Amino acid sequence: MFGYSKEAVRVKVKKCEGKLQPELRKFSVDPQITSLEVLQSILVKAFDIKSDFTLSFRTTDDYGQEIYLPLLSDWDLDAAFLKAHNIALTQKSEPCVQLRVDMRPFAEASEDWEPPSVSPAASMVNQSYKEQPTIAPAQHQTEKQETQTGFQGMIMNQVEKTFNMVTRALNLYDDPNNAPRPPLSDIEFRAFLDAVGQITNTSKLREVIYCGGIDPSLRKVVWKHILNVYPDGMTGKERMDYIKRKANEYYGLRAKWKDCIQKGMVNADLAYVTGMVRKDVLRTDRHHNFYAGSDDNQNIASLFNILTTYALNHPTVSYCQGMSDLASPLLVTMGDEAHAYICLCALMTRLYPNFLLDGEAMTLKFSHLTESLQVYDPDFYNYLKSQQADDLLFCYRWLLLEMKREFAFDDA
């Protein structure tokens, strides 16, 4: 089902409303972080839709006739992406999903809509599980305008230029011709610890890491500090006791939902979360040796356990596409399922607003990015505006996943 690997798929949409002239839109999406709800929110913004609508995708039937099939679930959307991928392989072209939006009169939509009935589910062992937690899709993740062929090359050149300008503006290095400082080493890190293992200068430690990174062999230790896993002021021994206690808490939380599955006590929330997480972990970083091989890879199972446990115990956030990308490098680096879960919880303390339905956090990030671009490279901003791309939606993945997919895995 997940045989396609294309990161961006073009989308062409035709909106039909009675006898009005159809409207057309073109943009691109990342299939791995685009759910049906996200796609719907993109269309609402693209067409400024104020009422209910139905959505379908173009395909061919057994007789080769073009037909439109309804998009009713994430599985339907996956089928549309896969169909576009297969056609592209046959025709040696770029994948393109063709959609149709049919508007429905508000009165008609209101009269025949009823909330879906859910059969009573078995009680969960963990009483903190909510019966209907807020399912939080990412918002507006799309590239609104499909631009001319030279646009991507223009972006790459301008991004390099803008980065150099920002670097000089922020005085990141005294001499821009000098290479960044070496990564934080074990000896340097120990210099930040006092006799009982407390961090003596957190801000300076973060500055050193910001300018040079961390030696890979040290990331397993230092990441816990920069992710704020530990409460302030802990000694080395206190940190060890703390992480052991948190690890045991994780195993307890994991055991509760696993026990529900084994006993057949699966309610709607558990079924939804496990289905969404399973679908994503099977296609997350499979190129990396850690996750390569068959779907029975134990590391994939560990990633599944981490994300499911997080979603069920944080119902306000639940699970959203893209979270697997954040958890994956944590598991690879920590090499321990419980420690990776603890780090994910710490990371999501800062990033969870990105995945909330209100979209306020991402809107603010886009606003900051727009303002920065206007100041540091107004010519490029004006070019984007002329191409109707000044909403910067092509940067969505950069902001949502903090550039995780834009660099090699070990550098992300």
Secondary structure, DSSP 8 states (H G I E B T S, - for coil): ------S-EEEEEEEE-TTS--EEEEEEE-GGG--HHHHHHHHHHHHT--S-EEEEEEEE-TTS-EEEEE--SHHHHHHHHHHHHHHHHHHTS--EEEEEEEE--HHHHHHT------------SSTT--SS---------SB-----TTHHHHHHHHHHHHHHHHHHHHT-SSSTTS-----B-HHHHHHTB-TTS-BS-HHHHHHHHHHH-B-GGGHHHHHHHHTT-S-TT--HHHHHHHHHHHHHHHHHHHHHHHHHHHTT---HHHHHHHHHHHHHHTTSSTTSTTT-S-TT-HHHHHHHHHHHHHHHH-TTT---TTHHHHHHHHHHHH--HHHHHHHHHHHHHHHGGGGSTT-HHHHHHHHHHHHHHHHH-HHHHHHHHHTT-TT-GGGHHHHHTTTGGGS-GGG-
